[in-house]
Amino acid sequence: MNKKDILGLLIAVIVFGTVIGLSLWYFNQNEVQYLQGQVEAKQINVAPKVAGRVKTIYVEEGEDVKKGQLLLELESTEIDAKMAQAQAAKSAAQAQANKAQAGARIEQIQGAYNLWQQAKAAAELAEKTYTRVQNLYNDKVVPAQKKDEAYAKMKAYREQE
């Protein structure tokens, strides 16, 4: 090889090395670069299943969100009222269940026994009254109306017993 060829080859290697070095330096810089152009944004409308006022917002405008992420909390007096009503119904049902499982209390049993005794005594009195009114009717002292009334009372008290 002659001197011209070596010099040309040396210049080509220096130019090629300079271009590669400048390219690496340029692409490794951490400077912010401002570029102009258009980007298509993806926007999604959110519609809740229930109406209400926004109580708390958990994300900022422009923030990236993921599927299932909580965005905001709604406050609805109607839903709160229904929830309270359901809780009250649950409490009442639980109280009834507890009462049924505990069985009748002694006071309830005694009260039922007293009512039965009163009904029994009233039925006995109604039978005696009917017998008296029947005798008076047979003697033509009272009208049939009184006898029928005494009979109806006697029958009613027997049914209650």
QUIZIQUI-V608445 format. One record per residue. N is the residue number from 0. PSI is psi as a letter, one per 30 degrees, with the letter a starting at -180 (NA if undefined). OMEGA is omega in whole degrees, 0 to 359 (999 if undefined). NEAR is the number of other C-alpha atoms within 10 Angstrom. Layout:
n={N & N}
psi={PSI & PSI}
omega={OMEGA & OMEGA}
near={NEAR & NEAR}
//
This chain:
n={0 & 1 & 2 & 3 & 4 & 5 & 6 & 7 & 8 & 9 & 10 & 11 & 12 & 13 & 14 & 15 & 16 & 17 & 18 & 19 & 20 & 21 & 22 & 23 & 24 & 25 & 26 & 27 & 28 & 29 & 30 & 31 & 32 & 33 & 34 & 35 & 36 & 37 & 38 & 39 & 40 & 41 & 42 & 43 & 44 & 45 & 46 & 47 & 48 & 49 & 50 & 51 & 52 & 53 & 54 & 55 & 56 & 57 & 58 & 59 & 60 & 61 & 62 & 63 & 64 & 65 & 66 & 67 & 68 & 69 & 70 & 71 & 72 & 73 & 74 & 75 & 76 & 77 & 78 & 79 & 80 & 81 & 82 & 83 & 84 & 85 & 86 & 87 & 88 & 89 & 90 & 91 & 92 & 93 & 94 & 95 & 96 & 97 & 98 & 99 & 100 & 101 & 102 & 103 & 104 & 105 & 106 & 107 & 108 & 109 & 110 & 111 & 112 & 113 & 114 & 115 & 116 & 117 & 118 & 119 & 120 & 121 & 122 & 123 & 124 & 125 & 126 & 127 & 128 & 129 & 130 & 131 & 132 & 133 & 134 & 135 & 136 & 137 & 138 & 139 & 140 & 141 & 142 & 143 & 144 & 145 & 146 & 147 & 148 & 149 & 150 & 151 & 152 & 153 & 154 & 155 & 156 & 157 & 158 & 159 & 160}
psi={k & l & e & e & e & e & e & e & e & e & e & e & e & e & e & e & e & e & e & e & e & e & e & e & e & e & f & g & k & g & k & k & k & j & l & k & a & k & k & j & k & j & k & k & k & k & j & l & f & l & l & l & k & k & e & k & k & f & l & l & k & f & k & k & l & l & k & f & k & k & e & l & k & l & j & j & e & e & e & e & e & e & e & e & e & e & e & e & e & e & e & e & e & e & e & e & e & e & e & e & e & f & a & k & l & e & e & e & e & e & e & e & e & e & e & e & e & e & e & e & e & e & e & e & e & e & e & e & e & e & e & e & e & e & e & e & e & e & g & h & e & l & l & f & e & e & e & e & e & e & e & e & e & e & e & e & e & e & e & f & NA}
omega={180 & 186 & 181 & 181 & 180 & 179 & 178 & 179 & 179 & 178 & 180 & 180 & 179 & 179 & 180 & 178 & 179 & 179 & 180 & 180 & 178 & 179 & 179 & 179 & 183 & 184 & 179 & 178 & 181 & 179 & 176 & 179 & 179 & 180 & 181 & 179 & 181 & 178 & 178 & 181 & 177 & 182 & 181 & 176 & 180 & 179 & 180 & 179 & 180 & 179 & 178 & 178 & 179 & 181 & 182 & 176 & 185 & 180 & 178 & 178 & 180 & 181 & 177 & 179 & 180 & 178 & 179 & 180 & 179 & 182 & 181 & 180 & 179 & 176 & 182 & 180 & 180 & 180 & 178 & 179 & 179 & 178 & 179 & 179 & 179 & 178 & 179 & 178 & 178 & 180 & 179 & 179 & 179 & 178 & 178 & 180 & 178 & 180 & 180 & 180 & 181 & 181 & 182 & 177 & 182 & 180 & 179 & 179 & 180 & 179 & 178 & 178 & 179 & 178 & 179 & 178 & 179 & 179 & 179 & 179 & 179 & 179 & 178 & 178 & 180 & 178 & 178 & 179 & 179 & 179 & 179 & 182 & 178 & 178 & 179 & 178 & 179 & 178 & 179 & 179 & 180 & 180 & 180 & 178 & 181 & 179 & 180 & 178 & 180 & 179 & 180 & 178 & 181 & 181 & 180 & 180 & 176 & 180 & 180 & 183 & 999}
near={5 & 6 & 8 & 9 & 10 & 11 & 11 & 11 & 12 & 12 & 12 & 12 & 12 & 12 & 12 & 11 & 12 & 12 & 12 & 12 & 11 & 10 & 11 & 11 & 10 & 11 & 9 & 8 & 8 & 7 & 8 & 6 & 6 & 6 & 6 & 6 & 5 & 6 & 6 & 5 & 6 & 5 & 7 & 6 & 4 & 7 & 7 & 7 & 6 & 11 & 13 & 14 & 11 & 11 & 10 & 11 & 11 & 9 & 13 & 9 & 5 & 7 & 6 & 7 & 11 & 7 & 5 & 6 & 9 & 11 & 13 & 11 & 13 & 14 & 14 & 14 & 12 & 12 & 13 & 11 & 11 & 11 & 12 & 12 & 12 & 12 & 12 & 12 & 12 & 12 & 12 & 12 & 12 & 12 & 12 & 12 & 12 & 11 & 12 & 10 & 9 & 9 & 10 & 10 & 10 & 9 & 9 & 11 & 11 & 11 & 12 & 12 & 12 & 12 & 14 & 14 & 13 & 14 & 17 & 16 & 14 & 19 & 21 & 16 & 15 & 21 & 19 & 14 & 17 & 22 & 16 & 14 & 22 & 20 & 14 & 16 & 16 & 13 & 9 & 10 & 11 & 14 & 12 & 15 & 10 & 15 & 20 & 14 & 13 & 21 & 18 & 14 & 18 & 21 & 15 & 14 & 18 & 16 & 10 & 13 & 15}
//
